[in-house]
Amino acid sequence: MSATSLLLQLIVILSTARICGWVLRHVGQPSVVGEMAAGLMLGPVVMGALFPSLHAQLFSRSHLEGLSSLSTVGLVLFMFVVGLELRASQGVRAQLKAAGYVGALSVAVPMVLGLAISPALHPALAPAGVGFWPFALFMAAALSITAFPVMARILKDRGLTRTPFGQLSLSAAAVVDVFAWVLLALVVALAGAGEGYAGLLKTTAGMVVLLAVLFFGMKPAFAWLLRTRAPNGEPSTTMMASLMIGLLVCALATEWLHLHAVFGAFLFGACLPRDDRLLNSLTERIEPISIVVLMPLFFALAGLGTTANAFTGASVGAMLLIVGVATVGKLAGGAIGARLAGYGWRDSLATGSLMNARGLMELIVMKIGLDAGLIGSELFTMLLVMALVTTAMTGPLINLVMGRAKMPAVGQPGAQGQERSSST
């Protein structure tokens, strides 16, 4: 692939992502919805249908290697920051029981519904050779994801971060992340190398060793290094290089174990010291390039993996079923969990609406499933549409439940933050 082709792809992708993100942000949506839509527009469904020769020339398979490599780096950096931000906040500790109810039910209900619809989806949508249970468990995991950053962005933009249901939703999302990512890791390990239970045992043993090395070896080592070499939370260039090498080693280790590189990146971030100064310093250095430049490439590659077949015939019915089940599962699970925790119906429905936001986290899950061969391009397209629809409906549902008078629109004075949560 020539440098000219790569640079042209970058210009087209970044321009489309920023324009779509700007447009969607000005109609009250997080810019991630626009960037996800940009990926769909650049794929065969829109650009490929309207400008087939230009699309074939710009995004031919022989010209995608560079994009794929850059998007993987962006994904690894993003998941590193997600792991770095994972912590038991005061909000989680203060309402652990309530967050447990909401988190458990907003995972369990979509999982059960995902398993329930899998017999209808497996014959037509599972790739050849993929058994029912790996497919069904992946569907259960895919429907149970919640996007914590998108949720945080919506709450910030509407000034609801400190409301009871806002605190509850943020705390519950941390619980959901743990459940869903553990399940997804198990599903990918089961399907992983095609070695059956021997492969699963190998992967499981490898993960146990990796976790031991991370939390009993690398964690104290980096804690000492950061305490002595970066006492003010500002890593030097040498310290940053050490962190990046550790990150890449962990990503490579999980890739070697037939899991995705994102798991290693996430775990490495999670094992570092819980220091807000370090977090702020690293996010300031990493996120501008990761969120603004590299993640749109991931969205574009996701769009290139779609197919127009998902919008024809019986596939439309399957897509509507997936969107409906995903929405009902999260709304019902979150709302019931909040009610059991003693919250009123309005706060409970608002909580369920927030738990329905999926955003980029859903795309990461889908990409892992596609790379692992658990799903094909048709189901991948359906899940992408589901992620777009459920993320886009979150803000309007909050407006409906809580009333617009209480909430400034996205981009209005009082809305806080820009890129981190809006782009994830």
BELBELMO-V137565 format. One record per pair of residues at least 24 apart in sequence whose C-alpha atoms are under 10 Angstrom apart, sorted by the first residue. I is the first residue (numbers start at 1). J is the second residue. Records with the same first field share a line. If there is no record, write none. Layout:
I: J + J
This chain:
1: 62 + 63 + 64 + 65 + 66
2: 63 + 66
3: 66
5: 57 + 58 + 59 + 63 + 64 + 66
6: 58 + 59 + 63 + 64 + 65 + 66 + 67
7: 67
8: 58
9: 58 + 59 + 63 + 64 + 66 + 67 + 297 + 300
10: 67 + 293 + 294 + 296 + 297 + 300
12: 42 + 58 + 300
13: 38 + 39 + 42 + 293 + 296 + 297 + 298 + 299 + 300 + 301
14: 38 + 292 + 293 + 294 + 295 + 296 + 297 + 300
15: 296
16: 41 + 42 + 296 + 300
17: 41 + 42 + 292 + 293 + 295 + 296 + 297 + 299 + 300
18: 292 + 296
21: 422 + 423
24: 392 + 410
25: 409 + 410 + 411 + 422
26: 409 + 410 + 411 + 412
27: 409 + 410 + 411
28: 154 + 157 + 392 + 395 + 396 + 408 + 409 + 410 + 411 + 412
29: 150 + 153 + 154 + 391 + 392 + 393 + 394 + 395 + 396 + 409 + 410 + 411 + 422
30: 150 + 151 + 153 + 154 + 157 + 359 + 391 + 392 + 394 + 395 + 410 + 411 + 418 + 419 + 421 + 422 + 423 + 424
31: 150 + 410 + 418 + 419 + 421 + 422 + 423 + 424
32: 150 + 291 + 296 + 299 + 359 + 360 + 388 + 391 + 392 + 419 + 420 + 421 + 422 + 423 + 424
33: 150 + 359 + 360 + 387 + 388 + 389 + 390 + 391 + 392 + 422 + 423 + 424
34: 388 + 392 + 423
35: 295 + 296 + 297 + 298 + 299 + 300 + 360 + 388 + 422 + 423 + 424
36: 296 + 298 + 299 + 300 + 302 + 303 + 359 + 360 + 363 + 384 + 385 + 387 + 388 + 423 + 424
37: 299 + 300 + 303 + 384 + 385 + 388
38: 296 + 299 + 300 + 303
39: 296 + 297 + 298 + 299 + 300 + 301 + 302 + 303 + 304 + 305 + 306 + 384
40: 299 + 300 + 301 + 302 + 303 + 304 + 305 + 306 + 307 + 381 + 384 + 385 + 388
41: 300 + 303 + 304
42: 299 + 300 + 301 + 302 + 303 + 304
43: 299 + 300 + 301 + 302 + 303 + 304 + 305 + 306 + 307 + 308
44: 303 + 304 + 305 + 306 + 307 + 308
45: 303 + 304 + 305 + 306 + 307 + 308 + 309 + 310 + 311 + 381
46: 303 + 307 + 308
47: 304
48: 304 + 307 + 308
49: 308
59: 300 + 301 + 304
60: 304
61: 304
64: 301 + 304
67: 294 + 297 + 298 + 300 + 301
68: 297 + 298 + 300 + 301
69: 294 + 297 + 298
70: 290 + 293 + 294 + 295 + 297 + 298
71: 290 + 293 + 294 + 295 + 296 + 297 + 298 + 299 + 300 + 301
72: 261 + 262 + 294 + 295 + 297 + 298
73: 248 + 251 + 261 + 262 + 290 + 294 + 295 + 298
74: 286 + 287 + 289 + 290 + 291 + 292 + 293 + 294 + 295 + 296 + 297 + 298
75: 261 + 262 + 265 + 290 + 291 + 294 + 295 + 297 + 298 + 364
76: 247 + 248 + 251 + 260 + 261 + 262 + 263 + 264 + 265 + 266 + 290
77: 244 + 247 + 248 + 251 + 262 + 265 + 266 + 269 + 283 + 286 + 287 + 289 + 290 + 291 + 294 + 295
78: 262 + 265 + 266 + 269 + 283 + 286 + 287 + 289 + 290 + 291 + 294 + 295 + 420 + 424
79: 261 + 262 + 263 + 264 + 265 + 266 + 267 + 268 + 269 + 270 + 361 + 364
80: 244 + 247 + 248 + 251 + 262 + 263 + 264 + 265 + 266 + 267 + 268 + 269 + 270 + 282 + 283 + 286
81: 265 + 266 + 268 + 269 + 270 + 279 + 282 + 283 + 286 + 287
82: 148 + 149 + 265 + 266 + 267 + 269 + 270 + 283
83: 263 + 264 + 265 + 266 + 267 + 268 + 269 + 270 + 271 + 272
84: 265 + 266 + 267 + 268 + 269 + 270 + 271 + 272 + 273 + 274 + 275 + 276 + 278 + 279 + 282 + 283
85: 266 + 269 + 270 + 272 + 274 + 275 + 276 + 279 + 280 + 283
86: 174 + 177 + 178 + 266 + 267 + 269 + 270 + 271 + 274
87: 174 + 270 + 273 + 274
88: 171 + 174 + 175 + 274
89: 170 + 171 + 174
90: 171
91: 162 + 167 + 168 + 170 + 171 + 172
92: 167 + 168 + 169 + 170 + 171 + 172 + 173 + 174 + 175
93: 171
94: 167 + 168 + 171
95: 167 + 168 + 171 + 172 + 341
96: 168 + 171 + 172 + 175
97: 172 + 341
98: 168 + 169 + 171 + 172 + 337 + 338 + 339 + 340 + 341 + 342 + 343
99: 167 + 168 + 169 + 170 + 171 + 172 + 173 + 174 + 175 + 176 + 334 + 337 + 338 + 341
100: 168 + 171 + 172 + 173 + 174 + 175 + 176 + 337 + 338 + 341
101: 172 + 175 + 333 + 334 + 335 + 336 + 337 + 338 + 339 + 340 + 341
102: 168 + 169 + 171 + 172 + 173 + 175 + 176 + 330 + 332 + 333 + 334 + 335 + 336 + 337 + 338 + 339 + 340 + 341 + 348 + 351 + 352 + 355
103: 144 + 146 + 168 + 169 + 170 + 171 + 172 + 173 + 174 + 175 + 176 + 177 + 178 + 179 + 330 + 333 + 334 + 337 + 338 + 355
104: 172 + 173 + 175 + 176 + 179 + 333 + 334 + 337
105: 144 + 172 + 176 + 329 + 330 + 332 + 333 + 334 + 335 + 336 + 337 + 338
106: 143 + 144 + 145 + 146 + 172 + 173 + 175 + 176 + 329 + 330 + 331 + 332 + 333 + 334 + 335 + 336 + 337 + 338 + 351 + 352 + 355 + 356
107: 140 + 141 + 143 + 144 + 145 + 146 + 173 + 175 + 176 + 177 + 179 + 180 + 329 + 330 + 333 + 334 + 355
108: 140 + 141 + 143 + 144 + 176 + 179 + 180 + 329 + 330 + 333
109: 140 + 143 + 144 + 325 + 326 + 328 + 329 + 330 + 331 + 332 + 333 + 334 + 336
110: 139 + 140 + 141 + 142 + 143 + 144 + 145 + 325 + 326 + 327 + 328 + 329 + 330 + 331 + 332 + 333
111: 136 + 137 + 138 + 139 + 140 + 141 + 142 + 143 + 144 + 145 + 180 + 325 + 326 + 329 + 330
112: 136 + 137 + 139 + 140 + 143 + 144 + 329
113: 139 + 140 + 143 + 144 + 322 + 325 + 326 + 328 + 329
114: 138 + 139 + 140 + 141 + 142 + 143 + 144 + 322 + 325 + 326 + 329
115: 139 + 140 + 141 + 143
116: 140 + 325
117: 318 + 321 + 322 + 325
118: 322
120: 318
121: 315 + 318 + 321 + 322 + 379
122: 375
124: 314 + 315 + 318 + 378 + 379
125: 315 + 318 + 374 + 375 + 376 + 377 + 378 + 379 + 380
126: 373 + 374 + 375 + 376 + 377 + 378 + 379
127: 370 + 373 + 374 + 375 + 376 + 377 + 378 + 379
128: 373 + 374 + 375 + 376
129: 194 + 373 + 374
130: 191 + 194 + 373 + 374 + 375
131: 191 + 374
133: 187 + 190 + 191
134: 186 + 187 + 188 + 189 + 190 + 191 + 374 + 375
135: 187 + 191 + 369 + 373 + 374 + 375
136: 187 + 374
137: 183 + 184 + 186 + 187 + 188 + 374
138: 183 + 184 + 185 + 186 + 187 + 188 + 191 + 365 + 366 + 368 + 369 + 374 + 375
139: 184 + 187 + 322 + 366 + 369 + 374 + 375 + 383
140: 180 + 183 + 184 + 187 + 326
141: 179 + 180 + 181 + 182 + 183 + 184 + 185 + 187 + 362 + 365 + 366
142: 180 + 181 + 183 + 184 + 326 + 358 + 361 + 362 + 363 + 364 + 365 + 366 + 369 + 383 + 387
143: 180 + 322 + 323 + 325 + 326 + 327 + 329 + 330 + 356 + 358 + 362 + 365 + 383 + 386 + 387
144: 176 + 177 + 179 + 180 + 181 + 183 + 326 + 329 + 330 + 333 + 355 + 356 + 358 + 362
145: 173 + 176 + 177 + 178 + 179 + 180 + 181 + 184 + 326 + 330 + 355 + 356 + 357 + 358 + 359 + 361 + 362 + 365 + 387
146: 172 + 173 + 174 + 176 + 177 + 180 + 330 + 354 + 355 + 356 + 357 + 358 + 359 + 360 + 361 + 362 + 387 + 391
147: 173 + 174 + 176 + 177 + 354 + 355 + 356 + 357 + 358 + 359 + 360 + 361 + 362 + 387 + 391 + 421 + 424
148: 172 + 173 + 174 + 176 + 177 + 354 + 355 + 357 + 358 + 359 + 360 + 361 + 421 + 424
149: 173 + 357 + 358 + 359 + 360 + 361 + 420 + 421 + 422 + 423 + 424
150: 354 + 357 + 358 + 359 + 360 + 361 + 391 + 394 + 420 + 421 + 422 + 423 + 424
151: 353 + 354 + 355 + 356 + 357 + 358 + 359 + 391 + 394 + 395 + 421 + 422 + 424
152: 354 + 420 + 421 + 422
153: 410 + 415 + 416 + 417 + 418 + 419 + 420 + 421 + 422 + 423 + 424
154: 354 + 357 + 394 + 395 + 398 + 409 + 410 + 415 + 416 + 421 + 422
155: 354 + 395 + 398 + 407 + 415 + 416
156: 407 + 408 + 410 + 414 + 415 + 416 + 417 + 421
157: 395 + 407 + 408 + 409 + 410 + 411 + 412 + 413 + 414 + 415 + 416 + 417 + 418 + 422
158: 395 + 398 + 399 + 404 + 406 + 407 + 408 + 409 + 410 + 411 + 412 + 414 + 415 + 416
159: 406 + 407 + 408 + 409 + 414 + 415 + 416
160: 406 + 407
163: 347
164: 343 + 347 + 351
165: 338 + 343 + 344 + 346 + 347 + 348 + 349 + 350 + 351 + 352 + 354
166: 347 + 350 + 351 + 354
167: 351
168: 338 + 341 + 343 + 347 + 348 + 351
169: 334 + 338 + 347 + 348 + 350 + 351 + 352 + 353 + 354 + 355
170: 351 + 354 + 355
172: 334 + 337 + 338 + 351 + 355
173: 354 + 355
176: 355
177: 361
180: 365
181: 263 + 365
182: 263
184: 259 + 263 + 365 + 368 + 369
185: 258 + 259 + 260 + 263 + 368
186: 259
187: 259 + 369 + 372 + 374
188: 258 + 259 + 260 + 368 + 369 + 371 + 372 + 373 + 374
189: 257 + 258 + 259 + 260 + 372
190: 258 + 259
191: 258 + 259 + 369 + 372 + 373 + 374
192: 257 + 258 + 259 + 260 + 371 + 372 + 373 + 374
193: 257 + 258 + 259 + 372
194: 258 + 372
199: 257 + 258
200: 257 + 258
202: 257 + 258
203: 254 + 256 + 257 + 258 + 259
204: 257
205: 257
206: 253 + 254 + 256 + 257
207: 253 + 254 + 257 + 259 + 264
210: 250 + 253 + 254 + 257 + 264 + 267
211: 250 + 264 + 267 + 268 + 271
214: 246 + 250 + 264 + 267 + 268 + 270 + 271 + 272
215: 267 + 268 + 270 + 271 + 272
216: 271
218: 246 + 268 + 271 + 272
219: 268 + 269 + 270 + 271 + 272 + 273
220: 271 + 272 + 273
221: 272
222: 246 + 271 + 272 + 273
223: 271 + 272 + 273 + 274
224: 273
226: 272 + 273 + 278
227: 273
230: 278
231: 277 + 278
232: 277 + 278 + 281
233: 275 + 276 + 277 + 278 + 279 + 280 + 281 + 282
234: 277 + 278 + 279 + 280 + 281 + 282
235: 278 + 281 + 282
240: 282 + 285
243: 268 + 269 + 272 + 282
258: 372
259: 368 + 371 + 372
260: 364 + 365 + 367 + 368 + 369 + 371 + 372
261: 368
262: 364 + 365 + 368
283: 420
284: 420
287: 419 + 420
288: 419 + 420
290: 420
291: 419 + 420 + 421 + 422 + 423 + 424
292: 419 + 420 + 423
295: 360 + 423 + 424
296: 423
298: 360 + 363 + 364 + 367
299: 360 + 363 + 364
301: 367
302: 363 + 364 + 366 + 367 + 370 + 377 + 380 + 381 + 384
303: 380 + 381 + 384
304: 377 + 381
305: 367 + 370 + 376 + 377 + 378 + 380 + 381 + 384
306: 376 + 377 + 378 + 379 + 380 + 381 + 382 + 383 + 384 + 385
307: 376 + 377 + 378 + 379 + 380 + 381 + 382
308: 377 + 378 + 381
309: 377 + 378 + 379 + 381
310: 377 + 378 + 379 + 380 + 381 + 382 + 385
311: 378 + 381 + 382
315: 378 + 379 + 382
316: 382
318: 379 + 382
319: 378 + 379 + 381 + 382 + 383 + 384 + 385 + 386
320: 382 + 385 + 386
321: 382 + 386
322: 379 + 382 + 383 + 385 + 386
323: 382 + 383 + 384 + 385 + 386 + 387 + 388 + 389 + 390
324: 386 + 390
325: 386
326: 356 + 383 + 386 + 387 + 390
327: 352 + 353 + 355 + 356 + 357 + 386 + 387 + 389 + 390 + 391 + 393
328: 352 + 353 + 356
329: 355 + 356
330: 354 + 355 + 356 + 357 + 390
331: 355 + 356
332: 356
345: 401
346: 398 + 401 + 402
347: 398 + 401 + 402
348: 401
349: 397 + 398 + 401 + 402
350: 394 + 395 + 397 + 398 + 399 + 400 + 401 + 402
351: 398 + 401
352: 394 + 397 + 398
353: 390 + 391 + 393 + 394 + 395 + 396 + 397 + 398 + 401
354: 390 + 391 + 393 + 394 + 395 + 397 + 398
355: 390 + 391 + 394
356: 387 + 389 + 390 + 391 + 392 + 393 + 394 + 397
357: 387 + 388 + 389 + 390 + 391 + 392 + 393 + 394 + 395
358: 386 + 387 + 388 + 389 + 390 + 391 + 392 + 394 + 424
359: 384 + 386 + 387 + 388 + 389 + 390 + 391 + 392 + 422 + 423 + 424
360: 384 + 387 + 388 + 391 + 423 + 424
361: 387 + 424
362: 386 + 387 + 388 + 391
363: 387 + 388
